[in-house]
Amino acid sequence: MIWFNVLALNIGLLVILPVIIIQAIWVRKKTLRLPEPPGARQLKSEPSDSKSEDKKIPFNVLVIGDSAAAGVGVSTQSDALTGKLYQALSHSLGESYAVSVTLHARTGLASSDIIALLKHEQSCQYQVVVVSIGVNDVTRFTTLTKWRNNLRQIHHFLLQKFLCNLVIYSAVPPMHAFPAIPQPLRFVLGQRASLLNRVLASTIGILPFSRLLQLNVFDVKGEAIAELMAEDGFHPSSVGYALWAEQIVSLVRKEQKRVVEGENRRAH
């Protein structure tokens, strides 16, 4: 069925291609382009007492991906996903953990770019990795086969090179509801995003230590919730990033609980 949907979308795209090209050029020229916010790209607790710090359980998190991962839409990294995630994890896990959140993200990165980035990063152990990709694969019209293969390669690197225990993939946002994109371009991109999400979900379903996070910033009518969106109509606001971080922490705690319950069952 998914391949029938791809065929139907491609046929429809050919029919309205001139309009799509004109709208894409217009969006690129007219849409407000916000910079990546300044601020530290690695956040970790400062040890006040080296002896007590050594006793803490390390909890290292890596955030990788595109402009949303990089925090576009807010004025500083402390209001972006990295900062909000560090704050939420530190509060949720408590003083017995030494939380560290590292950011490797850049505006414009697609799945192929993430593979190249991971190849050049030094090996380091992370308990959790948060992956935010897909929007640029939508706009570049990455094929579904290439998208699936890229996801597998990314996951291989994260498990083999970074020894992570949990990889959280954020779903591609529903681009059909982005207010800054005119119709019919918005519909086409929305359909592409939906197809990539279906492949993402099916791929994650067979990859070990992976979870899918569906972050919804839209109301029941499919319209963007204003307080959750930045002024450009594409990226999260500080409130949106905080919601994203809270849902990541909820997944982390749920996974920790599942592991503990499994260990208890084996012990008995």
C-alpha positions as CSV (number, residue, x, y, z in Angstrom):
1,M,0.0,0.0,0.0
2,I,2.8,2.4,0.8
3,W,4.3,2.1,-2.7
4,F,0.9,2.8,-4.2
5,N,0.7,6.0,-2.1
6,V,4.2,6.9,-3.4
7,L,3.1,6.4,-7.0
8,A,0.0,8.4,-6.5
9,L,1.9,11.2,-4.9
10,N,4.5,11.3,-7.6
11,I,1.9,11.4,-10.4
12,G,0.1,14.2,-8.6
13,L,3.4,16.0,-8.1
14,L,4.1,15.9,-11.8
15,V,0.8,17.5,-12.6
16,I,1.3,20.5,-10.2
17,L,5.1,20.7,-10.5
18,P,5.3,24.2,-11.9
19,V,3.2,25.5,-9.0
20,I,5.3,23.6,-6.5
21,I,8.5,25.0,-7.9
22,I,7.3,28.6,-7.7
23,Q,6.0,28.1,-4.2
24,A,9.2,26.5,-3.0
25,I,11.2,29.4,-4.3
26,W,8.8,31.8,-2.7
27,V,9.0,30.1,0.7
28,R,12.8,30.0,0.6
29,K,12.9,33.7,-0.1
30,K,10.1,35.0,2.1
31,T,10.1,32.7,5.2
32,L,11.8,34.1,8.2
33,R,15.2,32.3,8.7
34,L,16.2,32.1,12.3
35,P,19.8,31.4,13.4
36,E,20.9,28.6,15.7
37,P,21.0,30.0,19.2
38,P,24.2,30.7,21.0
39,G,25.2,28.9,24.2
40,A,27.0,25.8,25.5
41,R,26.5,22.7,23.4
42,Q,27.5,20.4,26.3
43,L,25.8,20.8,29.6
44,K,26.9,18.9,32.7
45,S,26.8,19.4,36.4
46,E,29.8,21.1,37.9
47,P,31.4,19.0,40.6
48,S,31.4,20.8,43.9
49,D,33.1,17.9,45.7
50,S,35.2,15.5,43.6
51,K,34.7,12.7,46.0
52,S,31.0,13.0,46.1
53,E,30.9,13.5,42.3
54,D,32.8,10.2,41.7
55,K,30.0,8.4,43.5
56,K,27.3,9.6,41.1
57,I,26.0,7.4,38.3
58,P,27.0,8.9,34.9
59,F,24.0,9.6,32.6
60,N,25.3,10.9,29.3
61,V,22.8,12.0,26.6
62,L,23.6,12.8,23.0
63,V,21.2,15.0,20.9
64,I,21.9,14.8,17.1
65,G,20.1,16.1,14.1
66,D,18.8,19.1,12.2
67,S,17.8,22.7,13.0
68,A,15.2,21.6,15.6
69,A,17.8,19.7,17.5
70,A,20.1,22.7,17.2
71,G,17.5,24.9,18.9
72,V,16.4,27.2,16.1
73,G,13.5,29.2,17.2
74,V,14.8,30.4,20.6
75,S,17.4,32.9,21.7
76,T,19.7,30.7,23.7
77,Q,20.6,27.0,24.1
78,S,19.2,27.0,27.6
79,D,15.7,27.5,26.1
80,A,16.3,25.0,23.4
81,L,16.0,21.2,23.5
82,T,19.5,20.6,24.9
83,G,18.9,23.0,27.8
84,K,15.4,21.9,28.5
85,L,16.4,18.3,28.4
86,Y,19.3,18.8,30.8
87,Q,17.0,20.6,33.3
88,A,14.3,18.0,33.0
89,L,16.7,15.0,33.4
90,S,18.5,16.6,36.3
91,H,15.3,17.2,38.1
92,S,13.8,13.7,37.3
93,L,16.8,11.6,38.0
94,G,17.9,13.4,41.1
95,E,21.2,14.0,42.8
96,S,22.4,10.5,42.5
97,Y,23.1,10.9,38.8
98,A,25.7,13.1,37.0
99,V,23.7,14.2,34.0
100,S,25.5,15.4,30.8
101,V,23.8,16.4,27.6
102,T,25.8,16.9,24.4
103,L,24.6,18.5,21.2
104,H,25.8,17.6,17.7
105,A,23.3,19.2,15.3
106,R,23.2,21.7,12.5
107,T,20.6,23.5,10.3
108,G,20.0,21.7,7.0
109,L,21.2,18.2,8.0
110,A,19.4,15.2,6.5
111,S,19.9,11.5,7.3
112,S,22.9,11.1,5.0
113,D,24.6,14.1,6.7
114,I,24.1,12.5,10.1
115,I,25.9,9.3,8.9
116,A,28.8,11.5,7.8
117,L,28.8,13.3,11.1
118,L,28.8,10.1,13.2
119,K,31.6,8.7,11.2
120,H,33.9,11.6,12.2
121,E,32.8,11.8,15.9
122,Q,35.1,10.3,18.5
123,S,33.8,7.2,20.3
124,C,32.0,8.0,23.6
125,Q,29.5,6.1,25.6
126,Y,26.0,7.6,25.9
127,Q,23.1,6.1,27.8
128,V,20.6,7.8,25.6
129,V,20.7,9.3,22.1
130,V,17.9,11.6,20.8
131,V,17.6,11.8,17.0
132,S,15.8,14.6,15.2
133,I,15.9,14.2,11.4
134,G,13.5,14.0,8.5
135,V,12.3,17.5,7.5
136,N,15.3,18.0,5.2
137,D,14.8,14.5,3.8
138,V,11.3,15.5,3.0
139,T,12.4,18.7,1.2
140,R,15.2,16.9,-0.6
141,F,12.8,14.1,-1.6
142,T,15.0,11.3,-0.2
143,T,13.7,8.0,-1.5
144,L,12.0,5.7,1.0
145,T,14.6,3.0,0.3
146,K,17.4,5.5,1.0
147,W,15.7,6.8,4.1
148,R,15.3,3.2,5.5
149,N,18.9,2.4,4.8
150,N,20.2,5.6,6.3
151,L,18.1,4.9,9.5
152,R,19.7,1.5,9.8
153,Q,23.2,2.9,9.3
154,I,22.6,5.6,11.9
155,H,21.3,3.1,14.4
156,H,24.3,0.8,13.8
157,F,26.8,3.7,14.5
158,L,24.9,4.6,17.7
159,L,24.9,1.1,19.1
160,Q,28.4,0.0,18.0
161,K,30.4,3.3,18.3
162,F,28.6,5.0,21.1
163,L,27.3,2.0,23.1
164,C,24.0,3.6,23.8
165,N,21.2,1.8,25.7
166,L,18.3,3.7,24.2
167,V,17.8,5.6,20.9
168,I,14.8,7.9,20.8
169,Y,13.8,8.9,17.3
170,S,11.5,11.9,17.1
171,A,8.9,11.5,14.3
172,V,9.0,13.8,11.3
173,P,6.7,16.7,12.1
174,P,3.3,16.9,10.2
175,M,4.4,19.4,7.6
176,H,0.9,19.5,6.2
177,A,0.0,21.7,9.2
178,F,2.9,24.2,9.0
179,P,1.3,27.6,8.7
180,A,4.3,29.1,6.9
181,I,3.9,26.8,3.9
182,P,1.3,27.6,1.2
183,Q,-1.0,25.1,-0.5
184,P,-0.5,22.8,-2.5
185,L,3.2,22.7,-1.5
186,R,2.1,22.1,2.1
187,F,0.0,19.1,1.2
188,V,2.8,17.6,-0.9
189,L,5.4,18.0,1.9
190,G,2.9,16.7,4.4
191,Q,2.3,13.6,2.4
192,R,6.0,13.0,2.0
193,A,6.5,13.5,5.8
194,S,3.7,10.9,6.4
195,L,5.4,8.4,4.2
196,L,8.8,8.9,5.9
197,N,7.1,8.5,9.3
198,R,5.6,5.2,8.2
199,V,9.0,3.9,7.1
200,L,10.5,5.3,10.3
201,A,8.0,3.4,12.5
202,S,8.4,0.1,10.7
203,T,12.2,0.4,10.8
204,I,12.3,1.2,14.4
205,G,10.0,-1.7,15.1
206,I,12.8,-4.1,14.3
207,L,15.8,-2.2,15.6
208,P,17.0,-3.0,19.1
209,F,17.0,-0.4,21.9
210,S,14.9,2.1,19.8
211,R,11.8,4.1,20.6
212,L,9.6,6.4,18.5
213,L,8.5,9.7,20.0
214,Q,5.4,11.4,18.5
215,L,5.5,15.0,19.5
216,N,2.3,16.8,18.7
217,V,2.3,20.6,18.6
218,F,-1.1,20.8,16.8
219,D,-4.7,21.1,18.1
220,V,-7.7,18.9,17.2
221,K,-8.3,20.9,14.1
222,G,-4.7,20.3,12.9
223,E,-3.7,23.9,13.4
224,A,-0.4,24.7,15.2
225,I,-0.7,25.6,18.8
226,A,0.7,29.2,18.8
227,E,2.6,29.0,22.1
228,L,4.4,25.9,21.0
229,M,5.7,27.3,17.8
230,A,8.5,29.9,17.1
231,E,7.8,33.0,15.1
232,D,9.0,31.4,11.9
233,G,6.1,28.9,12.0
234,F,8.5,26.0,11.5
235,H,10.4,25.4,14.8
236,P,9.3,24.9,18.4
237,S,9.2,27.8,20.8
238,S,10.8,27.6,24.3
239,V,7.5,26.1,25.5
240,G,7.6,23.6,22.6
241,Y,11.1,22.6,23.4
242,A,10.2,22.1,27.1
243,L,7.3,19.8,26.1
244,W,9.6,17.8,23.8
245,A,12.1,17.4,26.6
246,E,9.5,16.3,29.1
247,Q,8.3,13.6,26.7
248,I,11.8,12.4,26.2
249,V,12.3,12.1,29.9
250,S,9.1,10.3,30.3
251,L,10.3,7.7,27.7
252,V,13.6,7.4,29.5
253,R,12.0,6.8,32.9
254,K,9.6,4.3,31.4
255,E,12.5,2.4,29.8
256,Q,14.4,2.4,33.2
257,K,11.4,1.0,34.9
258,R,11.0,-1.7,32.3
259,V,14.6,-2.7,32.7
260,V,14.4,-2.9,36.5
261,E,11.2,-4.9,36.4
262,G,12.9,-7.3,33.9
263,E,15.9,-7.7,36.2
264,N,13.6,-8.4,39.2
265,R,11.7,-11.1,37.3
266,R,15.0,-12.8,36.3
267,A,16.2,-12.6,40.0
268,H,13.1,-14.5,41.1
